[in-house]
Every structure is written in structure tokens, then in C-alpha cells.
Amino acid sequence: MTHTGLGNYFEATELPDGNVILSGDYETETESKALIIKLKPNGSIDTSFGTNGKYIIDQYPSYDYYETFSKAIALPDGKLIVLYGSIYDNGIDPESVDIRIMRLNANGTVDNSFSGYSEQNISEDDYPYGLVRLPSGKLLMYGSNYMMRFNDNGMLDTSYANNGTRTISLNIEELNLIGDAVYLYNYSDKMLVRLDNESSSNTKTYNLPENSSFYFFGNNIYIHDISSYSVIKKLDSNFNLVNNFANGGTATFDEFFGYNFIFQPQGSIIAKEYSYVYDNDWNHISTDVKYRRVNPDGSLDLTFGTGGVYKINIPATAPYYYYSDEYIHSNGKLYHLFYDKVANNIYIKRSNLSNEVLAVSDNAPAKDVRIMQNPVYETLKLSSQLFKAKIYDISGKDTGILFEGKQASVQNLKPGVYLINAVSESGSKISLKFIKK
């Protein structure tokens, strides 16, 4: 699927209704503006969103300003939280950044009931790296050495830390969540730092191997060590090895099988690598993008694709580069967003995925809790109370629904299969599955 002249988008967010939000920008030699578009699962533009499928901010006519949107956060009611940023850089004076936290209605208009935090002339060292939604519904924005918390109405939560801002003596590059726990990546010391929550001073650290990357999926952390071929370690939320994954939590492979992990709902890992193809005169004529899959138990899936490899060939003459960003939709398909060689064109491919081998659950069986009626229509009702319960779609994406007790409203969820991760009254971690009609 090709869309010309729309912009550059590589941050995908699936909505409760299955449509997809792409956040990014539109940039030429004379203009720059921030854009969000809404796509249907078939790749076409949902023209009911915003203006002909787009929401645009073009605040500064000067090309010295670069404007963009961060990855959107989808709320259960279909609304969106986005972080808008404009960067001033004329090549002479120091860079400065203006930011604004915004909420859009599901139809792509501004939600004026959302106060929305804004700040101007932020120095290059202090600009924010990202925004996440906490289980409480509050928002947490972070930069290299700070975290700021906002109420769900967009106002700065002045009850948090020092008038809403917590300074941290770490070089933060990335922030992730598992339940209430906050995980900070300290890039200068190459370690993960766990906080019990955003206010906690109780820390636990995990030192990353020198040549490694990490991925958060569900309630687990995956460490990919490529210093000696390929090694994957699966950790629980406390940095302990998960024993039922491969050999005591560590999977070792005889050859490099890829990187840039993406995850299927049951925990299968899809990794990719690139292989150049040359003609007889050693001219680069195409690139094979090779995908391999690791089963949830840590074994290599040799039935995936052909002989364990699924391959896409990208000719050197294609209008887009061979590298891409991927996401797995709740429909079970793999989407590839390719980088345009010129600018502002979108090239999307979609691949079918074979069924995964079911994972062995890391959690205790849910013997003491059952769903009273399944399929579920408007209200999820349970036989016993749950605590810290979160609902995910079948692809593992957080729906934003957090609850405690014996029931929760799910009327805004689209039809499909959903997972509940929670703690029971007995203190056991449990997983439940239900069908939303």
C-alpha cells in the first residue's frame, strides 16, 4: 500500500477499534509540520478522522522550526494522548524546544476539556524523551535526569515529588512500565534500574552485557546478547531468570539469527537481519530481509517461513529503503513501514504469520478465579476479587483498562480476544482470557 505526499510516520498505535494511528511529521526544504494520520487495518486512510484522515499542527512557517508528534497513547474510549514538540535550530544559535501535551477526541479534533501542559524554550539537555500512561491513569513524562507526573486532565500533579517534578541522578534514555514498577535505562552505565513505582526510592539494578539490547513485553524483560553469536535471557519483573524459558532462562543459538525483536501475543519473538544480493559484477541489486522466529519456550521455530526463514526481497530500485519499522496488529498480521528515499511517502507491506506454539504460563493457574460469563458483552464479571488487574489485547498491547474488584466495564473494547493479568485474593499472579462480543 502506497500513500504519496502524506508525511513521515513510524510510530504506530493500535486503537481499541483496530484502526491504527501513525504519528510523525511532514517536512520539505521550505516547510515542516506535525501530523497524525489514522489508517484502517487494510492500509487505507480513515477519512472520518480529523481533516481527510489527518490532524495537523503547523505553528511556525519558518523552516528553522522542526515540528513533530510522539507516539500516541490510546485511551480505552478511543481518545489519544500525544506529545507535540517544535525544535528551533537555525544552525547558529543554541537549539531550543517547545512542548505541549494534548488530548484528541476519537474523531481527530482537539479535546478542549483537557488542560494540557506546555513549556517553551527548553534547552537541548532538558527536552523530554517520552510520555507514558501509568496504571493509575496519570501521565509520566521523562527526560535525561527527571520525571514529571500529570493528572489525567493534563494538569501538572504538584503533589508529586518537588511540585510535580522528580530529579534523578541517572542518564535516562528510556522508560518502561511493568504494572506499577518503573524501569529506567541508564545509558551511561548501561544498566536497567527498577523503581517500585514512580515515587519510590527503592531501587534494583541489572547490568546489561556490553553488546546487548533489551525489550519489554508483557510482564517480562528480554536481554539479547550478541557478543557471542546470539543469546536471549528472559527475566521476570524483578530481574530474575524465568526458568521455563529455554535452559533455565537462557536460550543460546549457534548463529546470529537477527535483531529488532517484535513479539507475538503468546511470547514468540520475531527477529530480522539483512542480506545484500549482488549480480556477477558485484553491483548491489536487492536486499533480502530475513525474519526468524523463536518459540515462547526459547527454541528456534524451524517451521517458520521456509526452513525457518521468512524472506522479503527489496530491489535496490525500489522508491523506499530496505529497512523498516514493524508492528503486529491484533488481527495477527505483521505490518512493515518502510522508510521513504525521498520524503513524505508511506509504503506499507503486510505479511501473514503462522500460529505460534502456545507458551507455558509463567504464572500460577487461575484456580481460584473464573469469569462468570464468557463471551463478555458490556461488563466483565468475576467469581472473586482481583487486584492490580490490567487488560491486554491478544497482541499484548495494553488497552488502558486497570481495575480492582469483581467487575469492570469493557463496553468500549472492540470485539476480540483479551487477556487479564492480575493478582488474586490469595496473592497469586494469574492470567485469564475472555472473548468480547
N, C-alpha and C positions, 0 to 999 in steps of 0.2 A: 504494500500500500504506500503510495507516494502523495505527499501534500506539499505543494510548492509555495514558497513565499510566506509561510506561517511563522517561522521563528526557529529557535534552537531549544529543544526540550529534552532533558534526560533524567528528570526526577519524576517518577511515576507513583501515583497514589490511587489505589482502587477504592471506589466508593461503595457504600452498603448496597447500592442497586446494581453493581457490577460494571458501571461505567468507570472510566479512568481519567484522572486529572494529570496533565503534564505541566510542570512549572518550568519557566525559563525566561528567555529574552528574545528580542528581535534587534539585530544590530547590522548596520551598514556603515559605509565610510562617512555618512553625514548624519545618522540618527541612531539612537539607542532607546529602547523602551522595554518595560517589563510586561510579560504576557503569561496568561494561563489559558490553556485550552482544555476542552472536555471531549474525549473520544468514546465511542461505543466499542464494545468488545470486538466488533467486526472491523475496526480500524477507521470507520467513518466519523466525521465530526458531528457532535450533538449540537445542532444549531439552536436548540432551545436554551442553551447556556450563554449568559452574557449577551454580547452582540455577535450574532452569527457564530456562536461557539467559543468566543474569546472574551476574556476580561483583560483590559489593557490599562497600564499607567504610563503616561509619557509626560513626566513632570518637568523635565529640563530639555529644551530644544538643542542646547549645546552638546556637541559630541564629546566634550571633555567629561561629561557625566555618563557613567555606565549604570543602567537600571536593570534589576532582575528580581525574581521571586525565588524563595527557597522551596524545598519540598513541602507540599501541602499536608496538613493534618486533617483527616476526615473525621467528623463527629458522627455519632450514631444517627442524628436527624438529617444527615446529608450536608450540613454546613461545613465550611472549610476555614481552618486557621492557617494563615500564611504570613511569612516574614518578608516584607518588601525592603529592598536596600538600593540606595544610589551611591555610587562611588565617584568622587571628584578626583580626576587625575589629568592635569594639563601637561605633565611631563616636566614641570619645573618646580611648582610648589609641593609641599608635603600632601600626601593623599588624605582625604577625609571621607567619612561615611555617614550617611543619614539612614536611619532605620525606622520602620513602622510595623507594629503587629496589627494585623487586620483579621476580620472575620467576614466571610462572604456567605450569603444565602445560597441554598442549593441551586438556585436558578442563575447564579453568577452575578448577582448585584451585591452592593456593599450592605452589610448588616449594621445599620446605624445605632442599634441598641448596644453594640459592643464598643466600649470606651476606647480601646486601642492605645497602647503605649507607643510613644515616638521619642526619638533622641536625634540631635543634629551634631554635626562636626565631631564625630567620634574619630579619634586618632587610629592610625593603621594598627597599632599594638593592642587596641581595646575593642575592635569591632567583634560582633558576635559570630560564632561559628554555626550555631544551630538553635533549634527550638523543639522541645518535646512536650508531650502532654502526660502529666502524672496520673496515676490511678485515681487520685482524689478529684481529678478534673481540672486542677490548676496547671499552669504552664510554667516551664522552666527553660530559661534562655541561658546560654553559656558562652563564654569566651575563653581566652587562653589562661586566665587566672581568676575567673569569677563565675558565679551562678546568680541569676535573678529570678525570683518567683512572682508570678502574676495570678490574680484571681481569675475565675472563669469568665468574668465580664471584661477582662482586658486591663484592669487596673493593677498597678504595682501593689503587691502584697507587703505592706510596710511592717507587718508583724513578723516577717521572715528575716532572720539574721540581722544585719545592720541596715534598718529602714528599707528592706527588700532585696539587699544585695549581700552575698556572701563571698568574701575574698578567700581564695585558696592558693597556697604556695606550691602550685604544680603548673607544669606547662601542658595544659589540657589541649588536646587536638580533637577528641571525640568523646561523646557521652552516650551511654546506652542504659536501658532500664530492664530489670527483671523483677516484676512485682513492684514493691516499694523501694528495692535496692537500686542505688545509682552507681554506675561503673564509669570511671574516668580513665581515659588513655593518656598517660603521662609520656609524651613522645620523647622528651629529653633523656629520661631514664629508661625508656622502653619497658613500661610496666602498666598493668591494669590495677586500678585502685578501687576497691569496693567500699561504699558507704551504705549503712543500713537503710538510710533514706537521705533526702537532700539536706536535712538539718543535722544529721548525725556526725559526731566526731570519732565514732568507732570505725576504724579503717582496717582493711585486709588487702594485701598486695599480692600480685602474681607477676613474676619476672618473665618477660617474653624472650624466647630464643632470638639470637641476633638476626637470623634470616627467617622471619616468620610474619604471618598476618593472622588476624583474628576475626571471628564472625559470631554474632549473636543470633540465635534462633530459638524461639520458644523460651524454655527455662534453662537453656544450655549455652555454653561458650565453646567454640571450636577453634583450636590453635593449629594453624598449618605451618609446619616447619619444613622448609625446602633446603636446609643446609646439607642434608644427606638424602638425596632423592626426594621422596615425599612421605611425611609423617603427619598424621592428624591425631590430635588429642581432643577428647570430648570431656568437658568439665561441667560439673553442676554449678549452681549459683554461688557456692562457697569455694570455688576453685578446686574442688576435689574431682579426681578422675571418676568417670562413670563406668563401673566395672563391666556392664553388659555390652559395652561397645568394643568390638574387636578383641584385642588381647589386654584385658584389664584397663580399658580406657584409651588404648593407643593402637592405631592402625598404621602399619608400615607397608609401603609398596616398593617394588623392585625398580620402578622407573617413575619419572616425573609424569603425572597424569593431568596437570592443569592447575589453574588458579581462578581467582574471581568467583568464589563459591556463590551459588544460589541454592535455595532449599525448597524441596517439595514438602507437602503437608505432613507426611509421616516421618520426615527427617532425612530423606535421601539427599545427597549432595551432588549437584551438577557442577563440574569444573570444565574450563576450556583452555585451550592453547592454540597457537597459530603456527602454521607451517607454510612457508613460501613455495610456490611452484614456478619452475623456470623452464624455458624452452632450451633447445640444443645450443643456442648461443649465449646462454645464461642471462637472458632477459627475463625479468620478473613478469609473469603473465597472469598470475592469480594467487590467491591465498586461501588455503584450507583452514577453516575454523573448526576445530575438533572438540567435541563435547564428550566427556565420560561421566559415569555416574557411580557413586559409592552408595551402597545399600545402607539402611539405617543401622545395621549391625556392624558396619565398618568394613565389609567386604566389597571388592570391586565387582560391579554388575557387568558380567561379560555378555549378557543378553541384550544390553542397551545398544540401539542402533544396529550396526553391522559389526559383529565380532567385538562388541564393547565400545564402539566409537560411532557417534553420530556426527556427520560432517556436512558443513555448508561451504560451498566454494564461491568466493567473491572475486570476479575478474578485476584485474588492475585497471580496466577501462570503466568500471562502474562509477557513477557520479558520487558515491559515498565511500568512505574508508572501510576497511575490513573489520575494524574494531567497533564494538557496540556495547550498550548497556542492556541488561536483560531484567525481566521480571516474570514471575509466574502468576498467572491470573487464577481466580477461584474456579474458572472453567477448566482448569488443569492444563492449559496450553502455555507454551513458552513464547514470550514476545521479545523481539530484538529491535532496539532502537539504534540505528546506525548513524554515525557522525557524518555530516554533510561535508563534502570537499570545498564547497563554495560558502554558502551561508543560508540559513532560514528555510531550508527544505527538510521535510521529515520523511525518512524512509523506514518503514516498519515491516519486518517479517514475522511470521507466526509459525511455530513448529508444534506438532503433536508430540506428546510424551506418553510413553508406555507406563502402565501401572507400576507402582512401587511395591517392593516386598514389605509387608507390614512390619513396623518396628516393634521391638519388645519394650513395653512401657517401663519408664524409669520410676514410675510412681506406684504406690500400693494400690491393689484393686479396690474399686469403689463398692465395697460390700455393704457399707452402712448408709449409703445414699442412693436413691434412684429417682429418675424423672417420672412424675406421676402420670403424664400423658405425652406420648411421643408418636406422631409429629406434634409440634407445638404451633399454635396459631398466634395469639397475642401475648399471653402470659406464660412464662416458664415456671412450672410448679414442681417443687422437690419434696421428697419424703422427710428430709432432715435439713437442718441449717448448714449453710456453707459460709466460710469466711475467706476474705481476700479473693473472691471469685472473679475471674475475668473470662470473657467470651472471645474466641478467635474464630475466624472463618476457616474453611478447610485448607486454605493455602498457608495458614499460620499467621495471617495478618490480624492485628488487634482491632476489634470492632469498636473499641472505646467504651464498652459496657462493663462496668465494675459494680459488684453488688455484694451484700451480705444478707443472710437470712434464707427463707424458704421459697422466695419467688422473685422474679424480675420481669420487667416489660421488654419484649423483643419485637413489638409490632412494627418497628421501623427497619428491621432487618429484611433483606431480600430473601426469597425462598432459597433454601440450600441446606447444606450440612455444616454444623458448627460444633466447636469443641469448648468445653469448660475446664479450666484449670483452677483448682481451689484447694482449701484446707477444710477438712471435715471437723465435726464437733470433737472427735477423738484425737485430733491433731495430725491425722494422716493427710499426705498430699494425694489428691485424687484427680482423675480425668474422666469426664463424661462427654458423651456425644449425643446430639439431638438433631432432628430434622425440623426446619422452619418451613411451614406451609404458608 
